[in-house]
Amino acid sequence: MIRRYRHSTPQIDPGAFVAETAALIGDVVVGEGSGVWYGAVLRGDVNAITVGRRTSIQDGAVVHCDADAPCLIGNDVTIGHNASIHGCVIGHRAVIGIAATVLSRAVVGEGAVVAAGSLVPEGSVVPPDTLVMGVPAKPVREVTTEERERFELNAAHYVSEAAEYAKGDPN
């Protein structure tokens, strides 16, 4: 569902994929090559949500904002299934694990990884290329080269899948 709210209509790059059961409401921008998957909700009703290029917002994820905290999601970001992203900044190439939560005014640095099920508290800063884990999320170590390569392959897979889904079913 793509829905205008007040004076804003979601802006979706023609090269992006938005699943039929995703909901984009209000002031939402989705960049080229990005995918917003089934059951995801991006609700830009009280502030803006900006999604960069080649970013994957997976099934069931929720992205929202506060009146004083827009949501800025960089390029080549992976947001896992059922994650909750709220009024924060997610740097390029970051990975937000399955069912992780990032709260208002938090900043997740470029290349950082928030482990599955973790909670990044309001106003926290996750340093670039750092793995954080837990409730609340704490730095564990730097992201390894092997992990970075695996995350990049996974992100490329989702970009490819989004392009295939955007073509539709040829049958």
C-alpha positions as CSV (number, residue, x, y, z in Angstrom):
1,M,0.0,0.0,0.0
2,I,1.3,3.4,-1.0
3,R,-0.6,6.1,0.9
4,R,-0.5,9.9,0.8
5,Y,-0.6,11.4,4.3
6,R,-1.3,15.1,4.8
7,H,0.8,16.8,2.1
8,S,3.3,13.9,1.4
9,T,3.2,11.0,-0.9
10,P,5.9,8.3,-0.8
11,Q,8.5,8.8,-3.6
12,I,9.8,5.4,-4.9
13,D,12.6,5.2,-7.4
14,P,11.5,3.3,-10.5
15,G,14.5,0.9,-9.9
16,A,13.3,0.0,-6.4
17,F,11.0,-2.9,-5.5
18,V,8.1,-2.4,-3.0
19,A,6.2,-5.6,-2.2
20,E,2.4,-5.5,-2.5
21,T,1.9,-6.1,1.2
22,A,4.4,-3.4,2.3
23,A,2.9,-0.1,3.6
24,L,4.6,3.2,2.7
25,I,2.8,6.2,4.2
26,G,3.5,9.9,4.0
27,D,7.0,11.4,3.7
28,V,9.0,8.4,2.5
29,V,11.7,8.3,-0.1
30,V,13.1,4.9,-1.4
31,G,16.3,4.9,-3.4
32,E,17.3,3.1,-6.6
33,G,17.8,-0.7,-6.3
34,S,16.3,-0.9,-2.8
35,G,13.8,-3.4,-1.7
36,V,11.0,-3.0,0.8
37,W,9.8,-6.5,1.4
38,Y,6.5,-8.2,2.4
39,G,4.8,-6.8,5.5
40,A,7.3,-4.0,6.0
41,V,5.9,-0.7,7.2
42,L,7.5,2.7,6.6
43,R,5.4,5.3,8.2
44,G,6.5,8.9,7.5
45,D,3.6,10.6,9.2
46,V,5.3,12.9,11.7
47,N,8.7,13.3,10.0
48,A,10.6,12.0,7.0
49,I,12.0,8.6,6.2
50,T,14.8,8.4,3.6
51,V,16.1,5.1,2.4
52,G,19.2,5.2,0.3
53,R,20.3,3.1,-2.7
54,R,20.5,-0.7,-2.8
55,T,19.1,-1.0,0.7
56,S,17.0,-4.0,1.9
57,I,14.2,-3.5,4.4
58,Q,13.1,-7.1,4.9
59,D,9.8,-8.7,5.7
60,G,8.0,-7.4,8.8
61,A,10.4,-4.6,9.5
62,V,8.9,-1.3,10.9
63,V,10.4,2.1,10.2
64,H,9.0,5.1,11.9
65,C,10.2,8.5,13.2
66,D,9.6,11.2,15.9
67,A,8.4,14.7,15.2
68,D,12.0,15.8,16.1
69,A,13.8,12.8,14.7
70,P,13.6,11.8,11.0
71,C,14.8,8.4,10.0
72,L,17.8,8.4,7.6
73,I,18.9,5.0,6.2
74,G,22.0,5.0,4.1
75,N,23.1,3.1,1.0
76,D,23.8,-0.7,0.9
77,V,22.1,-1.2,4.3
78,T,20.4,-4.5,5.4
79,I,17.6,-4.2,7.8
80,G,16.6,-7.7,8.9
81,H,13.2,-9.3,9.3
82,N,11.0,-7.9,12.0
83,A,13.5,-5.2,13.0
84,S,12.2,-1.9,14.5
85,I,13.9,1.3,13.3
86,H,12.7,4.5,14.9
87,G,13.8,8.1,14.3
88,C,17.5,7.2,13.9
89,V,20.4,7.4,11.5
90,I,21.8,4.2,9.9
91,G,25.1,4.6,8.1
92,H,26.0,3.1,4.7
93,R,26.7,-0.6,4.6
94,A,25.3,-1.2,8.2
95,V,23.5,-4.4,9.0
96,I,20.6,-4.4,11.5
97,G,19.9,-8.0,12.5
98,I,16.6,-9.9,12.7
99,A,14.3,-8.5,15.3
100,A,16.8,-5.8,16.4
101,T,15.6,-2.4,17.6
102,V,17.2,1.0,17.0
103,L,15.5,3.8,18.9
104,S,15.2,7.6,18.4
105,R,18.2,9.8,17.9
106,A,20.6,6.8,17.8
107,V,23.3,6.7,15.2
108,V,24.6,3.4,13.7
109,G,27.9,4.0,12.1
110,E,29.0,3.0,8.6
111,G,29.6,-0.7,8.3
112,A,28.4,-1.4,11.9
113,V,26.4,-4.5,12.7
114,V,23.6,-4.7,15.3
115,A,23.2,-8.3,16.2
116,A,19.8,-10.1,16.0
117,G,17.5,-9.3,18.9
118,S,19.6,-6.4,20.2
119,L,18.4,-3.0,21.4
120,V,20.2,0.2,20.6
121,P,18.9,2.7,23.1
122,E,17.7,6.2,22.4
123,G,20.6,8.6,21.6
124,S,23.3,5.9,21.5
125,V,26.1,5.9,19.0
126,V,27.4,2.7,17.4
127,P,30.9,3.3,16.1
128,P,31.6,2.4,12.4
129,D,32.6,-1.2,11.6
130,T,31.7,-2.3,15.1
131,L,29.5,-5.3,16.1
132,V,27.1,-4.5,19.0
133,M,25.0,-7.1,20.8
134,G,22.6,-7.4,23.7
135,V,19.9,-5.5,25.5
136,P,21.1,-2.8,25.7
137,A,23.5,-3.2,22.8
138,K,27.2,-3.0,23.8
139,P,30.2,-3.1,21.6
140,V,31.7,-6.6,21.2
141,R,34.4,-6.2,18.6
142,E,35.2,-4.9,15.2
143,V,33.5,-6.5,12.2
144,T,35.9,-9.0,10.6
145,T,36.8,-9.0,6.9
146,E,35.1,-12.4,6.5
147,E,31.9,-11.1,8.0
148,R,32.0,-7.9,5.9
149,E,32.4,-10.0,2.8
150,R,29.5,-12.2,3.8
151,F,27.2,-9.2,4.5
152,E,28.2,-7.7,1.2
153,L,27.2,-10.9,-0.7
154,N,23.9,-11.1,1.2
155,A,23.2,-7.4,0.4
156,A,24.0,-8.0,-3.3
157,H,21.7,-11.0,-3.3
158,Y,18.8,-8.9,-2.0
159,V,19.5,-6.2,-4.6
160,S,19.4,-8.9,-7.3
161,E,16.2,-10.4,-5.8
162,A,14.5,-6.9,-5.7
163,A,15.3,-6.4,-9.4
164,E,13.8,-9.8,-10.2
165,Y,10.7,-9.2,-8.1
166,A,10.3,-5.7,-9.7
167,K,10.1,-7.4,-13.1
168,G,7.0,-9.3,-12.0
169,D,6.0,-12.9,-12.8
170,P,6.4,-13.6,-16.5
171,N,3.9,-16.4,-16.3
